[in-house]
Amino acid sequence: MAENHVKDERGQMFVEFALCLPIFIFLTFAIFTLSFRALGNAYVREAAFEAARCYSVTGNADRAESLARKTFASTGGELFIRQGSLTIVVDSKTDDGVKKAYATALAVPRYSINKFNNDFDTLIQKAACNMEGRYRNPEDYLK
């Protein structure tokens, strides 16, 4: 009786493998997709910070946007963001008597989580810098 029981379990490994493989593949792709989204988010945040910092030193919105785009492209951000979807808006406001430069960067990730609603997938990052103009190397932004 024990021999018959052993013979019946010969295909058990293949059945377990067939049940676990789809779960493993799903988790692997979920990890990759979330990693790409997180990296894209970090690159968009860096572009917003560079735009705010440049605008706080120079006061030139076009130069700040140009520097943010160059920074974004040079770091490889376009690998994770849809081509041409990066939008940068710079502005200045006075908060508590201190003039600050604000930058907002918006982008759409290359790998979408929600295929039906692109507004849900838009990455929005904001950054602010004081408009003092007393940074250690302001000549880096005056080129």
Secondary structure, DSSP 8 states (H G I E B T S, - for coil): -HHHHHHHTTTHHHHHHHHHHHHHHHHHHHHHHHHHHHHHHHHHHHHHHHHHHHHHHH--HHHHHHHHHHHHHHTTGGGTB-TT--EEEEEEEEETTEEEEEEEEEE-BSS-S-SS-HHHH-EEEEEEEE-----S-GGGT--
